[in-house]
């Protein structure tokens, strides 16, 4: 669902909602709206040590929903298994969870969180991809097939939710480099794909990132076209990007400037400025800042506001904070 409302992007006023009921918070969670409730499900955090200290990343199957009348988070029925870093798609019929994975494998599973209607599995296991929905069609771009992959999938898939027996269609991929952790948005009859990171194997055979600031648009009738490059890299910015006042808002994201920052425990966090892509002029500008540093999270339209629930505040450190910006 694209988040489109008539308010100036620079006038968004951010304030906190009740924090998630876990003091560490989560990164890579799924989030959206189902049955009118704000849902946050799954994700990861570290409980013993930070990753550079040999800490173990834990994966969760917990589901929380915000009881707006009580102003508190409550537990829902768990996910089928611990999961994170897939795609969250909110539709009028509810929240769809796409792919994701855990420490040892990535998943093909696609399912409604509160609906027994079956959905077709992905063509291949996939996590760390981007996604959005346009005209009841889910679009998924990029990702990696396994947790240890050193190259990114050059994929672009679609699933038509209007067809009860639909299967995933393999579409022409983005002409740019295949990527993980891109930002996507549906607006003006097109899917937009921004930033992300390409992968290659370093000298030790481990995945190394190439930071991308390119921008692309896909129209179902005409295919892909290149857009002006972004002012900076914005890896893992909240998805899907909100559309406000005719502009797609890429909120924060990791620009890679502090990728090798030392000491890691003093990392300053990620950029807080909002990059705005004007759909009419096809140009980029800045549209204010946010009072938080959160990546690998979602942007959810809920009850007339944009909600950013949790995420990674700096490398290894998650946040239970939940932020809202009313759109009126």
C-alpha positions as CSV (number, residue, x, y, z in Angstrom):
1,X,0.0,0.0,0.0
2,X,1.5,3.4,-0.9
3,X,1.2,6.0,1.8
4,X,-0.3,9.0,0.0
5,X,-1.9,11.9,1.8
6,X,-2.0,15.7,1.3
7,X,0.4,17.2,3.8
8,X,3.7,18.9,3.4
9,X,6.6,16.4,3.8
10,X,8.7,18.9,5.7
11,X,5.8,19.6,8.2
12,X,5.7,16.1,9.6
13,X,5.6,16.2,13.4
14,X,7.1,13.1,15.0
15,X,6.2,11.9,18.4
16,X,6.5,8.6,20.3
17,X,3.9,5.8,20.6
18,X,4.2,3.3,23.4
19,X,7.5,1.4,22.9
20,X,7.5,-2.3,22.0
21,X,7.3,-4.5,25.1
22,X,10.9,-5.7,24.8
23,X,13.7,-3.5,26.3
24,X,16.1,-4.4,23.4
25,X,13.7,-4.0,20.6
26,X,14.0,-5.8,17.2
27,X,15.5,-5.3,13.8
28,X,14.2,-6.9,10.6
29,X,10.7,-7.3,12.0
30,X,7.5,-7.5,9.9
31,X,5.0,-4.7,10.5
32,X,1.7,-3.6,9.1
33,X,-2.0,-3.4,9.7
34,X,-4.5,-6.3,10.1
35,X,-8.0,-6.0,11.4
36,X,-7.4,-2.3,12.1
37,X,-4.6,-3.1,14.6
38,X,-0.9,-2.1,14.3
39,X,1.2,-5.4,14.1
40,X,4.9,-5.9,14.7
41,X,6.1,-9.5,14.3
42,X,9.4,-11.4,14.4
43,X,12.8,-9.9,14.0
44,X,16.1,-10.2,15.7
45,X,18.4,-8.9,18.5
46,X,21.5,-9.7,20.4
47,X,21.1,-10.6,24.1
48,X,24.6,-11.5,25.4
49,X,27.3,-9.6,23.4
50,X,27.5,-7.3,20.5
51,X,28.2,-8.9,17.1
52,X,31.8,-7.7,17.0
53,X,32.3,-9.4,20.4
54,X,31.1,-12.7,19.1
55,X,27.5,-12.2,20.2
56,X,24.7,-14.5,18.9
57,X,21.8,-13.1,16.9
58,X,18.5,-14.4,18.1
59,X,15.5,-14.7,15.9
60,X,11.9,-14.4,17.1
61,X,8.4,-15.6,16.2
62,X,6.6,-13.2,18.6
63,X,3.7,-11.1,17.4
64,X,2.6,-7.9,19.1
65,X,-0.4,-5.7,18.4
66,X,-1.1,-2.2,19.7
67,X,-4.3,-2.0,21.6
68,X,-5.2,1.6,20.8
69,X,-7.9,1.8,23.5
70,X,-5.6,0.7,26.3
71,X,-2.5,2.3,24.7
72,X,-0.4,-0.9,25.3
73,X,1.1,-3.6,23.2
74,X,-0.4,-7.1,23.6
75,X,0.8,-10.5,22.5
76,X,-0.8,-12.1,19.5
77,X,-0.5,-15.6,18.1
78,X,3.1,-16.4,17.2
79,X,4.4,-16.6,13.6
80,X,4.8,-20.2,12.3
81,X,8.5,-20.0,13.0
82,X,11.1,-17.4,14.0
83,X,11.6,-15.1,11.0
84,X,13.0,-11.7,10.0
85,X,14.2,-9.5,7.1
86,X,11.5,-10.4,4.7
87,X,8.9,-8.0,3.2
88,X,5.7,-6.7,4.9
89,X,2.8,-5.8,2.7
90,X,-0.3,-4.1,4.1
91,X,-3.5,-4.4,2.0
92,X,-7.1,-3.6,2.7
93,X,-7.5,-7.3,3.5
94,X,-4.7,-7.4,6.0
95,X,-1.0,-7.9,6.4
96,X,1.0,-10.3,4.1
97,X,4.4,-11.6,5.2
98,X,6.7,-12.5,2.3
99,X,9.9,-14.6,2.7
100,X,12.5,-13.7,5.3
101,X,14.7,-16.2,7.1
102,X,16.7,-17.2,10.2
103,X,20.3,-17.9,11.0
104,X,20.5,-21.0,8.9
105,X,18.0,-20.7,6.0
106,X,15.8,-18.3,4.1
107,X,12.2,-18.9,3.3
108,X,9.7,-19.1,0.4
109,X,6.7,-18.8,2.6
110,X,4.1,-16.1,1.8
111,X,1.0,-15.8,4.0
112,X,-1.6,-13.5,5.5
113,X,-1.0,-13.0,9.2
114,X,-4.8,-13.2,10.0
115,X,-6.3,-14.9,7.0
116,X,-6.6,-18.6,6.1
117,X,-6.5,-18.0,2.3
118,X,-3.3,-19.6,1.0
119,X,-0.8,-17.7,-1.1
120,X,1.7,-19.1,-3.5
121,X,5.3,-19.5,-2.1
122,X,8.1,-17.5,-3.7
123,X,10.0,-19.0,-6.6
124,X,13.1,-19.2,-4.4
125,X,13.9,-18.6,-0.8
126,X,14.6,-14.9,-0.3
127,X,15.4,-12.4,2.5
128,X,16.8,-8.9,2.7
129,X,14.7,-7.9,-0.4
130,X,12.4,-4.9,-0.9
131,X,8.8,-4.9,-1.8
132,X,5.6,-2.9,-2.2
133,X,2.1,-3.3,-3.6
134,X,0.6,-1.5,-6.6
135,X,-3.0,-2.1,-7.7
136,X,-3.3,-5.2,-5.6
137,X,-0.1,-6.7,-7.1
138,X,2.8,-7.4,-4.8
139,X,6.3,-6.6,-6.3
140,X,9.5,-8.0,-4.8
141,X,13.0,-7.0,-5.9
142,X,16.5,-8.4,-5.0
143,X,17.5,-10.1,-1.8
144,X,19.7,-13.1,-1.1
145,X,18.8,-16.8,-1.3
146,X,20.9,-18.0,1.7
147,X,22.3,-16.4,4.9
148,X,25.9,-16.9,3.6
149,X,25.3,-15.7,0.0
150,X,28.0,-13.4,-1.4
151,X,26.0,-12.3,-4.4
152,X,22.5,-10.8,-4.7
153,X,19.6,-12.2,-6.6
154,X,18.8,-10.4,-9.8
155,X,15.1,-11.0,-9.4
156,X,11.9,-9.0,-9.8
157,X,8.7,-11.0,-8.9
158,X,5.0,-10.1,-8.8
159,X,1.9,-11.7,-7.3
160,X,-1.6,-10.6,-8.2
161,X,-3.7,-10.7,-5.1
162,X,-6.9,-10.2,-7.2
163,X,-6.5,-13.8,-8.4
164,X,-7.1,-16.4,-5.7
165,X,-5.0,-19.1,-7.4
166,X,-2.2,-16.7,-8.7
167,X,1.4,-17.8,-8.8
168,X,4.5,-15.6,-8.7
169,X,5.5,-14.1,-12.1
170,X,9.1,-13.5,-12.9
171,X,9.4,-10.1,-14.5
172,X,12.4,-8.4,-16.2
173,X,14.8,-7.4,-13.3
174,X,16.0,-3.9,-12.7
175,X,18.8,-3.0,-15.2
176,X,20.9,-1.7,-12.2
177,X,23.0,-3.9,-10.1
178,X,21.2,-6.6,-8.1
179,X,20.8,-5.5,-4.5
180,X,19.7,-6.1,-0.9
181,X,18.0,-3.7,1.5
182,X,16.7,-1.3,-1.1
183,X,13.8,1.0,-0.6
184,X,10.6,0.7,-2.7
185,X,7.4,2.7,-3.1
186,X,4.3,2.5,-5.3
187,X,3.2,5.9,-6.7
188,X,1.7,7.3,-9.9
189,X,1.0,3.8,-11.4
190,X,4.6,2.7,-11.0
191,X,7.0,0.9,-8.7
192,X,10.0,2.9,-7.5
193,X,13.3,1.3,-6.4
194,X,15.9,3.3,-4.6
195,X,19.4,2.6,-3.2
196,X,20.4,-0.7,-1.5
197,X,23.7,-2.6,-1.6
198,X,25.2,-4.9,-4.1
199,X,27.3,-7.8,-2.7
200,X,30.6,-9.5,-3.7
201,X,33.0,-11.9,-1.9
202,X,35.9,-10.2,-0.2
203,X,39.4,-11.7,0.0
204,X,38.2,-14.0,2.9
205,X,35.2,-15.2,0.9
206,X,32.7,-13.1,3.0
207,X,30.0,-10.8,1.7
208,X,31.2,-7.3,1.2
209,X,28.8,-4.4,0.3
210,X,28.9,-2.0,-2.6
211,X,26.8,1.0,-1.6
212,X,24.3,2.2,-4.3
213,X,22.5,5.5,-4.7
214,X,20.8,4.9,-8.0
215,X,17.0,5.2,-8.5
216,X,14.6,3.3,-10.9
217,X,11.0,3.2,-11.9
218,X,9.0,0.3,-13.2
219,X,5.7,0.7,-15.1
220,X,3.8,-2.5,-15.8
221,X,3.1,-1.4,-19.4
222,X,6.5,-0.1,-20.3
223,X,9.1,-1.6,-18.0
224,X,12.1,0.0,-16.3
225,X,13.6,3.4,-16.7
226,X,16.4,5.2,-14.9
227,X,15.7,8.1,-12.5
228,X,18.1,10.8,-11.2
229,X,20.5,9.4,-8.7
230,X,19.8,10.0,-5.0
231,X,21.8,12.7,-3.1
232,X,23.2,10.0,-0.9
233,X,23.0,6.2,-0.3
234,X,20.1,5.1,1.9
235,X,20.4,1.4,2.6
236,X,17.7,-0.3,4.7
237,X,15.5,2.8,5.0
238,X,11.9,2.1,6.2
239,X,9.8,0.2,3.6
240,X,7.6,0.9,1.8
241,X,8.6,4.5,1.5
242,X,5.7,6.9,2.3
243,X,4.3,9.1,-0.4
244,X,3.4,12.5,1.0
245,X,2.4,15.7,-0.9
246,X,3.4,14.2,-4.2
247,X,6.8,13.2,-2.9
248,X,8.3,9.8,-2.1
249,X,10.0,10.0,1.3
250,X,13.1,8.0,2.0
251,X,13.5,8.3,5.7
252,X,17.1,8.1,7.0
253,X,18.8,4.9,5.9
254,X,22.4,3.9,6.2
255,X,24.7,6.0,3.9
256,X,27.7,3.8,4.6
257,X,29.8,6.7,5.8
258,X,30.4,5.1,9.2
259,X,30.6,1.5,8.0
260,X,34.1,1.1,9.4
261,X,33.6,3.4,12.4
262,X,35.7,2.6,15.5
263,X,35.1,1.9,18.3
264,X,32.0,0.2,17.2
265,X,30.4,0.8,20.6
266,X,30.5,4.5,19.9
267,X,28.9,4.4,16.4
268,X,26.9,7.7,16.0
269,X,24.0,6.1,14.3
270,X,22.5,6.6,10.9
271,X,21.5,9.7,8.9
272,X,18.3,11.4,10.1
273,X,17.5,13.5,7.1
274,X,14.5,12.7,4.8
275,X,15.2,12.5,1.1
276,X,12.2,13.5,-1.0
277,X,11.7,12.4,-4.6
278,X,9.2,14.8,-6.4
279,X,7.0,12.7,-8.7
280,X,6.2,15.7,-10.8
281,X,9.6,17.3,-11.3
282,X,11.5,14.0,-11.0
283,X,14.0,15.6,-8.7
284,X,15.4,15.1,-5.2
285,X,15.5,17.4,-2.3
286,X,15.7,17.2,1.5
287,X,12.5,17.4,3.6
288,X,13.5,17.9,7.2
289,X,14.8,15.4,9.7
290,X,13.4,12.7,12.0
291,X,14.2,12.5,15.8
292,X,15.4,8.9,15.5
293,X,18.0,6.7,13.8
294,X,16.3,3.5,12.7
295,X,17.0,1.2,9.8
296,X,15.9,-2.4,8.8
297,X,12.3,-1.4,9.8
298,X,9.0,-0.6,8.2
299,X,6.9,2.5,7.4
300,X,3.3,1.7,8.1
301,X,0.2,3.8,7.4
302,X,-2.1,3.4,10.4
303,X,-5.1,5.5,11.4
304,X,-4.0,8.6,9.5
305,X,-0.3,8.5,10.5
306,X,3.0,7.2,9.4
307,X,4.4,4.8,12.0
308,X,8.0,3.6,12.2
309,X,8.1,0.7,14.7
310,X,11.5,-0.2,16.1
311,X,14.5,-1.2,14.0
312,X,18.3,-0.9,14.3
313,X,19.5,2.3,16.0
314,X,23.2,1.6,15.3
315,X,25.1,-1.5,14.3
316,X,24.1,-4.4,16.6
317,X,21.8,-2.2,18.7
318,X,18.1,-2.5,18.3
319,X,15.4,-0.1,19.6
320,X,12.0,-0.6,21.1
321,X,11.0,2.9,20.1
322,X,7.9,3.4,18.0
323,X,7.4,6.8,16.2
324,X,4.4,8.4,14.6
325,X,3.8,11.4,12.4
326,X,0.1,12.4,11.8
327,X,-0.8,13.1,8.2
328,X,-3.4,15.9,9.0
